[in-house]
Amino acid sequence: MAVPGEHREHQDAAAVEGSGAAEFERHRPMLLGLAYRFLGSMWDAEDVVQDACVRWLGTDRDGIRVPRAFLVKMVSRLALDQLRSARVTRESYTGPWLPEPVATDALGPMDSAELRDTVAFATVHLMERLSPPERAVFVLREAFELPYEEIADILGLSAAYCRQLFRRGGQHLADGRERFRPAEEDHVRLFTRFLEAARQGDLEGLADLLSEDVVAWNDGGGRVRAALRPVIGRAKVLAFVSGLLKRYTVGATRLVDVNGAPALFTSLGDRSQLTSLDLRDGRVHGIYVVLNPDKLGHVPA
């Protein structure tokens, strides 16, 4: 026999949970972008955000006046814990570890140059140089423009120390970071030239596109054959590319929009890879090649 009012209580609880779920879903794209900037992995970011969703639905939300701020705090803390754990795993990774390339439209709002810049492949890769607290402060300040007092509350640190971490993080990134990204049409034009030169085996044409101090990173993760160390300098990069062209036939290629910029998805023999270029002053300064098939699941189809 039903207890009087029991059905109504269940309905009320379901309505509260439903409204909480709707509120969370409204912020999910932003939260995924936040967690990805912390972690450089969409798989890990999705796990963190889903964990946050479960906690959010189990929280008494009556006293929460600004859900967005509450959720940013929750996801930041979960992502920071995950980052500390992930860094230990990445130290034993086979070869260079590169971020997971992700379709731009899956990374949340891109309403400002800072939001777009802090998700750029080169920037996310450079953030691996930072300690977890430096990275957290950098992301929250640079991308989300939070005041230091709010960042301090999120991370359990003093505002003065957060300022120090931001300054230190900026210094670590300064040498390898270009704040002003080329226009998309310039990016596409250079990619087209790069691809044409590679297809034709035109090493002189490729050399023309590379800076003297260009660096190529190749992430095979032990799953596929790839260079185990960065290839540094124009001459060595050209020799490396020349060896690849002799060994593999370049198959189907297409430009895809990942991490806020065009990238090249290519079939080489029986494998696929994604190549992202870091451009400065009209030349290629960095080449990032992701071959590990485990990291290609969030590339646009």
C-alpha positions as a Markdown table, in Angstrom:
| # | Residue | x | y | z |
|---|---|---|---|---|
| 1 | Met | 0.0 | 0.0 | 0.0 |
| 2 | Ala | 1.4 | 3.4 | -1.0 |
| 3 | Val | 2.2 | 5.8 | 1.7 |
| 4 | Pro | 0.2 | 9.1 | 1.3 |
| 5 | Gly | 2.4 | 11.7 | -0.4 |
| 6 | Glu | 5.1 | 9.2 | -1.4 |
| 7 | His | 4.4 | 9.4 | -5.1 |
| 8 | Arg | 4.5 | 13.2 | -5.0 |
| 9 | Glu | 7.9 | 13.1 | -3.1 |
| 10 | His | 9.3 | 10.8 | -5.8 |
| 11 | Gln | 8.0 | 13.2 | -8.5 |
| 12 | Asp | 9.5 | 16.2 | -6.7 |
| 13 | Ala | 12.9 | 14.4 | -6.3 |
| 14 | Ala | 12.9 | 13.5 | -10.0 |
| 15 | Ala | 12.1 | 17.0 | -11.0 |
| 16 | Val | 14.9 | 18.4 | -8.8 |
| 17 | Glu | 17.4 | 15.8 | -10.3 |
| 18 | Gly | 16.1 | 16.6 | -13.8 |
| 19 | Ser | 16.6 | 20.4 | -13.3 |
| 20 | Gly | 20.1 | 19.7 | -11.9 |
| 21 | Ala | 21.0 | 17.5 | -14.9 |
| 22 | Ala | 19.7 | 20.2 | -17.3 |
| 23 | Glu | 21.8 | 22.8 | -15.5 |
| 24 | Phe | 24.9 | 20.6 | -15.8 |
| 25 | Glu | 24.4 | 19.8 | -19.5 |
| 26 | Arg | 24.2 | 23.6 | -20.2 |
| 27 | His | 27.8 | 23.9 | -18.8 |
| 28 | Arg | 29.2 | 20.6 | -20.1 |
| 29 | Pro | 30.9 | 21.9 | -23.2 |
| 30 | Met | 32.7 | 24.6 | -21.2 |
| 31 | Leu | 33.7 | 22.1 | -18.5 |
| 32 | Leu | 35.1 | 19.7 | -21.1 |
| 33 | Gly | 37.2 | 22.5 | -22.6 |
| 34 | Leu | 38.4 | 23.4 | -19.1 |
| 35 | Ala | 39.4 | 19.8 | -18.2 |
| 36 | Tyr | 41.0 | 19.3 | -21.6 |
| 37 | Arg | 43.3 | 22.3 | -21.1 |
| 38 | Phe | 44.4 | 20.8 | -17.8 |
| 39 | Leu | 45.0 | 17.3 | -19.1 |
| 40 | Gly | 45.6 | 17.4 | -22.9 |
| 41 | Ser | 43.5 | 14.3 | -23.2 |
| 42 | Met | 39.8 | 14.3 | -24.1 |
| 43 | Trp | 39.4 | 10.8 | -22.8 |
| 44 | Asp | 40.6 | 11.9 | -19.3 |
| 45 | Ala | 38.6 | 15.2 | -19.6 |
| 46 | Glu | 35.4 | 13.2 | -20.3 |
| 47 | Asp | 36.0 | 11.0 | -17.2 |
| 48 | Val | 36.6 | 14.1 | -15.0 |
| 49 | Val | 33.5 | 15.9 | -16.3 |
| 50 | Gln | 31.3 | 12.8 | -15.8 |
| 51 | Asp | 32.6 | 12.3 | -12.3 |
| 52 | Ala | 31.7 | 16.0 | -11.7 |
| 53 | Cys | 28.2 | 15.4 | -13.1 |
| 54 | Val | 27.6 | 12.5 | -10.6 |
| 55 | Arg | 28.9 | 14.6 | -7.7 |
| 56 | Trp | 26.8 | 17.6 | -8.8 |
| 57 | Leu | 23.6 | 15.5 | -8.9 |
| 58 | Gly | 24.3 | 14.2 | -5.4 |
| 59 | Thr | 24.9 | 17.7 | -4.0 |
| 60 | Asp | 22.4 | 19.8 | -2.1 |
| 61 | Arg | 22.2 | 22.7 | -4.6 |
| 62 | Asp | 19.8 | 24.9 | -2.7 |
| 63 | Gly | 22.6 | 27.2 | -1.5 |
| 64 | Ile | 24.5 | 27.4 | -4.8 |
| 65 | Arg | 23.9 | 30.8 | -6.2 |
| 66 | Val | 26.2 | 30.6 | -9.2 |
| 67 | Pro | 26.3 | 27.0 | -10.6 |
| 68 | Arg | 28.9 | 27.9 | -13.2 |
| 69 | Ala | 31.4 | 29.0 | -10.6 |
| 70 | Phe | 30.7 | 26.0 | -8.4 |
| 71 | Leu | 31.2 | 23.6 | -11.4 |
| 72 | Val | 34.4 | 25.3 | -12.6 |
| 73 | Lys | 35.8 | 24.9 | -9.0 |
| 74 | Met | 34.7 | 21.2 | -8.9 |
| 75 | Val | 36.1 | 20.3 | -12.3 |
| 76 | Ser | 39.3 | 22.2 | -11.7 |
| 77 | Arg | 40.0 | 20.3 | -8.5 |
| 78 | Leu | 39.2 | 16.9 | -10.1 |
| 79 | Ala | 41.3 | 17.7 | -13.2 |
| 80 | Leu | 44.2 | 18.8 | -11.1 |
| 81 | Asp | 44.2 | 15.5 | -9.1 |
| 82 | Gln | 44.0 | 13.6 | -12.4 |
| 83 | Leu | 46.8 | 15.6 | -13.9 |
| 84 | Arg | 49.1 | 14.8 | -11.0 |
| 85 | Ser | 48.4 | 11.1 | -11.5 |
| 86 | Ala | 48.7 | 11.4 | -15.4 |
| 87 | Arg | 52.2 | 13.0 | -15.1 |
| 88 | Val | 53.6 | 9.8 | -13.5 |
| 89 | Thr | 52.1 | 7.7 | -16.3 |
| 90 | Arg | 53.5 | 10.0 | -19.0 |
| 91 | Glu | 57.0 | 9.7 | -17.6 |
| 92 | Ser | 57.1 | 6.1 | -18.7 |
| 93 | Tyr | 55.4 | 6.7 | -22.1 |
| 94 | Thr | 57.2 | 5.3 | -25.1 |
| 95 | Gly | 58.6 | 8.2 | -27.1 |
| 96 | Pro | 57.4 | 11.8 | -27.0 |
| 97 | Trp | 53.9 | 12.3 | -25.4 |
| 98 | Leu | 51.7 | 14.7 | -27.4 |
| 99 | Pro | 48.2 | 15.9 | -26.6 |
| 100 | Glu | 45.2 | 14.2 | -28.0 |
| 101 | Pro | 43.9 | 16.1 | -31.1 |
| 102 | Val | 40.2 | 17.1 | -30.7 |
| 103 | Ala | 37.6 | 18.5 | -33.0 |
| 104 | Thr | 37.4 | 22.2 | -32.3 |
| 105 | Asp | 33.7 | 22.2 | -31.8 |
| 106 | Ala | 34.0 | 19.7 | -29.0 |
| 107 | Leu | 36.2 | 21.9 | -26.9 |
| 108 | Gly | 33.5 | 24.4 | -25.7 |
| 109 | Pro | 33.2 | 28.1 | -26.3 |
| 110 | Met | 35.9 | 29.9 | -28.3 |
| 111 | Asp | 34.6 | 33.4 | -27.6 |
| 112 | Ser | 38.0 | 35.0 | -27.1 |
| 113 | Ala | 41.5 | 34.9 | -28.5 |
| 114 | Glu | 42.7 | 33.5 | -25.1 |
| 115 | Leu | 40.2 | 30.6 | -25.1 |
| 116 | Arg | 41.3 | 29.7 | -28.7 |
| 117 | Asp | 45.0 | 30.2 | -28.0 |
| 118 | Thr | 45.1 | 28.0 | -24.8 |
| 119 | Val | 43.6 | 25.1 | -26.7 |
| 120 | Ala | 46.0 | 25.4 | -29.7 |
| 121 | Phe | 48.0 | 22.1 | -30.1 |
| 122 | Ala | 51.3 | 23.8 | -29.7 |
| 123 | Thr | 50.2 | 25.6 | -26.5 |
| 124 | Val | 48.7 | 22.4 | -24.9 |
| 125 | His | 51.9 | 20.6 | -25.7 |
| 126 | Leu | 54.0 | 23.4 | -24.2 |
| 127 | Met | 51.9 | 23.3 | -21.0 |
| 128 | Glu | 53.4 | 19.9 | -20.3 |
| 129 | Arg | 56.5 | 21.9 | -19.2 |
| 130 | Leu | 54.5 | 23.3 | -16.3 |
| 131 | Ser | 54.0 | 21.8 | -12.8 |
| 132 | Pro | 50.3 | 20.9 | -12.2 |
| 133 | Pro | 49.7 | 24.0 | -10.0 |
| 134 | Glu | 51.3 | 26.3 | -12.6 |
| 135 | Arg | 49.2 | 24.7 | -15.3 |
| 136 | Ala | 46.0 | 25.1 | -13.3 |
| 137 | Val | 46.7 | 28.8 | -12.6 |
| 138 | Phe | 47.7 | 29.5 | -16.2 |
| 139 | Val | 44.5 | 27.9 | -17.6 |
| 140 | Leu | 42.2 | 29.6 | -15.1 |
| 141 | Arg | 43.8 | 33.0 | -15.5 |
| 142 | Glu | 44.7 | 33.0 | -19.2 |
| 143 | Ala | 41.7 | 31.2 | -20.7 |
| 144 | Phe | 38.9 | 31.9 | -18.2 |
| 145 | Glu | 40.2 | 35.3 | -16.9 |
| 146 | Leu | 39.3 | 34.5 | -13.3 |
| 147 | Pro | 40.6 | 36.9 | -10.6 |
| 148 | Tyr | 43.5 | 35.6 | -8.5 |
| 149 | Glu | 41.3 | 35.5 | -5.4 |
| 150 | Glu | 38.9 | 33.1 | -7.1 |
| 151 | Ile | 41.8 | 31.0 | -8.4 |
| 152 | Ala | 43.3 | 30.9 | -4.9 |
| 153 | Asp | 40.0 | 29.6 | -3.5 |
| 154 | Ile | 39.7 | 26.9 | -6.2 |
| 155 | Leu | 43.2 | 25.6 | -5.6 |
| 156 | Gly | 43.5 | 26.2 | -1.9 |
| 157 | Leu | 46.4 | 28.6 | -2.3 |
| 158 | Ser | 47.1 | 32.2 | -1.5 |
| 159 | Ala | 46.3 | 34.9 | -4.2 |
| 160 | Ala | 50.0 | 36.1 | -4.0 |
| 161 | Tyr | 51.3 | 32.6 | -4.6 |
| 162 | Cys | 48.9 | 32.2 | -7.6 |
| 163 | Arg | 50.3 | 35.4 | -9.1 |
| 164 | Gln | 53.8 | 34.0 | -8.7 |
| 165 | Leu | 52.8 | 30.7 | -10.3 |
| 166 | Phe | 51.2 | 32.5 | -13.3 |
| 167 | Arg | 54.3 | 34.6 | -13.8 |
| 168 | Arg | 56.6 | 31.6 | -13.5 |
| 169 | Gly | 54.3 | 29.6 | -15.9 |
| 170 | Gly | 54.4 | 32.4 | -18.4 |
| 171 | Gln | 58.2 | 32.5 | -18.3 |
| 172 | His | 58.3 | 28.7 | -19.0 |
| 173 | Leu | 56.1 | 29.1 | -22.0 |
| 174 | Ala | 57.5 | 32.3 | -23.4 |
| 175 | Asp | 60.2 | 30.9 | -25.6 |
| 176 | Gly | 58.0 | 28.4 | -27.4 |
| 177 | Arg | 54.7 | 30.2 | -27.7 |
| 178 | Glu | 53.4 | 32.4 | -30.4 |
| 179 | Arg | 50.5 | 34.5 | -29.1 |
| 180 | Phe | 49.3 | 35.7 | -32.5 |
| 181 | Arg | 48.1 | 32.8 | -34.6 |
| 182 | Pro | 48.1 | 33.1 | -38.4 |
| 183 | Ala | 44.7 | 33.5 | -40.1 |
| 184 | Glu | 43.0 | 30.3 | -41.1 |
| 185 | Glu | 43.5 | 30.9 | -44.8 |
| 186 | Asp | 47.3 | 31.4 | -44.3 |
| 187 | His | 47.4 | 28.2 | -42.3 |
| 188 | Val | 45.5 | 26.3 | -45.0 |
| 189 | Arg | 47.7 | 27.8 | -47.7 |
| 190 | Leu | 50.9 | 26.7 | -46.0 |
| 191 | Phe | 49.5 | 23.2 | -45.3 |
| 192 | Thr | 48.7 | 22.9 | -49.0 |
| 193 | Arg | 52.2 | 23.9 | -50.0 |
| 194 | Phe | 53.6 | 21.5 | -47.3 |
| 195 | Leu | 51.5 | 18.6 | -48.6 |
| 196 | Glu | 52.3 | 19.3 | -52.3 |
| 197 | Ala | 56.1 | 19.4 | -51.6 |
| 198 | Ala | 55.8 | 16.1 | -49.5 |
| 199 | Arg | 53.8 | 14.3 | -52.2 |
| 200 | Gln | 56.3 | 15.3 | -54.9 |
| 201 | Gly | 59.3 | 14.6 | -52.8 |
| 202 | Asp | 60.4 | 18.2 | -53.2 |
| 203 | Leu | 62.8 | 18.5 | -50.4 |
| 204 | Glu | 64.0 | 21.9 | -51.6 |
| 205 | Gly | 60.4 | 23.2 | -51.5 |
| 206 | Leu | 60.0 | 21.7 | -48.0 |
| 207 | Ala | 63.2 | 23.3 | -46.8 |
| 208 | Asp | 61.8 | 26.6 | -47.9 |
| 209 | Leu | 58.8 | 26.2 | -45.5 |
| 210 | Leu | 60.8 | 25.2 | -42.4 |
| 211 | Ser | 62.5 | 27.5 | -39.9 |
| 212 | Glu | 66.1 | 26.8 | -39.2 |
| 213 | Asp | 65.3 | 25.5 | -35.7 |
| 214 | Val | 62.2 | 23.5 | -36.6 |
| 215 | Val | 61.4 | 20.6 | -34.3 |
| 216 | Ala | 59.3 | 17.5 | -35.2 |
| 217 | Trp | 57.6 | 15.4 | -32.5 |
| 218 | Asn | 56.2 | 12.0 | -33.4 |
| 219 | Asp | 53.8 | 10.2 | -30.9 |
| 220 | Gly | 53.4 | 6.5 | -31.7 |
| 221 | Gly | 53.0 | 5.6 | -28.0 |
| 222 | Gly | 54.6 | 2.2 | -28.7 |
| 223 | Arg | 51.6 | 1.2 | -30.8 |
| 224 | Val | 53.2 | 2.1 | -34.1 |
| 225 | Arg | 56.7 | 2.8 | -35.3 |
| 226 | Ala | 57.8 | 6.4 | -34.7 |
| 227 | Ala | 60.8 | 8.4 | -33.8 |
| 228 | Leu | 61.5 | 8.0 | -30.0 |
| 229 | Arg | 63.1 | 11.5 | -29.7 |
| 230 | Pro | 62.3 | 14.9 | -31.1 |
| 231 | Val | 63.9 | 15.6 | -34.5 |
| 232 | Ile | 65.6 | 19.0 | -34.2 |
| 233 | Gly | 66.8 | 21.3 | -36.9 |
| 234 | Arg | 66.0 | 21.8 | -40.6 |
| 235 | Ala | 68.5 | 19.4 | -42.0 |
| 236 | Lys | 67.6 | 16.5 | -39.7 |
| 237 | Val | 63.8 | 17.1 | -40.2 |
| 238 | Leu | 64.3 | 17.0 | -43.9 |
| 239 | Ala | 66.3 | 13.8 | -43.7 |
| 240 | Phe | 63.6 | 12.3 | -41.5 |
| 241 | Val | 60.8 | 13.3 | -43.9 |
| 242 | Ser | 62.8 | 12.0 | -46.9 |
| 243 | Gly | 63.2 | 8.6 | -45.2 |
| 244 | Leu | 59.4 | 8.5 | -44.5 |
| 245 | Leu | 58.6 | 9.3 | -48.1 |
| 246 | Lys | 60.8 | 6.5 | -49.3 |
| 247 | Arg | 59.3 | 4.0 | -46.9 |
| 248 | Tyr | 55.6 | 4.9 | -47.2 |
| 249 | Thr | 53.2 | 6.0 | -49.9 |
| 250 | Val | 51.1 | 9.1 | -49.0 |
| 251 | Gly | 47.5 | 8.1 | -49.4 |
| 252 | Ala | 44.2 | 10.0 | -48.8 |
| 253 | Thr | 44.6 | 13.3 | -47.1 |
| 254 | Arg | 42.1 | 15.8 | -45.7 |
| 255 | Leu | 42.2 | 19.0 | -43.7 |
| 256 | Val | 40.4 | 18.8 | -40.4 |
| 257 | Asp | 39.6 | 21.5 | -37.8 |
| 258 | Val | 41.2 | 20.4 | -34.5 |
| 259 | Asn | 42.3 | 22.5 | -31.4 |
| 260 | Gly | 41.2 | 25.7 | -33.1 |
| 261 | Ala | 43.2 | 25.4 | -36.3 |
| 262 | Pro | 43.5 | 23.3 | -39.5 |
| 263 | Ala | 45.4 | 20.0 | -39.3 |
| 264 | Leu | 46.2 | 17.3 | -41.8 |
| 265 | Phe | 44.8 | 13.8 | -41.5 |
| 266 | Thr | 46.8 | 11.4 | -43.7 |
| 267 | Ser | 46.9 | 7.7 | -44.6 |
| 268 | Leu | 50.4 | 6.4 | -44.8 |
| 269 | Gly | 50.4 | 2.7 | -45.9 |
| 270 | Asp | 48.3 | 0.8 | -43.4 |
| 271 | Arg | 48.3 | 3.5 | -40.7 |
| 272 | Ser | 46.8 | 7.0 | -40.2 |
| 273 | Gln | 48.3 | 10.1 | -38.6 |
| 274 | Leu | 47.4 | 13.6 | -37.8 |
| 275 | Thr | 49.9 | 16.4 | -38.4 |
| 276 | Ser | 49.6 | 19.8 | -36.8 |
| 277 | Leu | 51.9 | 22.7 | -37.6 |
| 278 | Asp | 53.1 | 25.5 | -35.4 |
| 279 | Leu | 53.6 | 28.5 | -37.7 |
| 280 | Arg | 55.6 | 31.6 | -37.0 |
| 281 | Asp | 56.5 | 34.4 | -39.4 |
| 282 | Gly | 55.2 | 32.3 | -42.3 |
| 283 | Arg | 57.4 | 29.3 | -41.6 |
| 284 | Val | 56.9 | 26.0 | -39.8 |
| 285 | His | 58.5 | 26.1 | -36.4 |
| 286 | Gly | 57.0 | 22.9 | -35.0 |
| 287 | Ile | 55.6 | 19.7 | -36.5 |
| 288 | Tyr | 53.4 | 17.5 | -34.3 |
| 289 | Val | 52.6 | 14.1 | -35.7 |
| 290 | Val | 50.1 | 11.9 | -33.7 |
| 291 | Leu | 50.3 | 8.3 | -34.9 |
| 292 | Asn | 49.1 | 6.5 | -31.8 |
| 293 | Pro | 45.7 | 5.2 | -32.9 |
| 294 | Asp | 44.4 | 5.5 | -29.3 |
| 295 | Lys | 44.7 | 9.3 | -29.7 |
| 296 | Leu | 42.9 | 9.7 | -33.0 |
| 297 | Gly | 39.3 | 8.9 | -31.8 |
| 298 | His | 38.3 | 12.6 | -31.4 |
| 299 | Val | 39.5 | 13.7 | -34.9 |
| 300 | Pro | 36.5 | 14.9 | -37.0 |
| 301 | Ala | 35.2 | 12.3 | -39.4 |
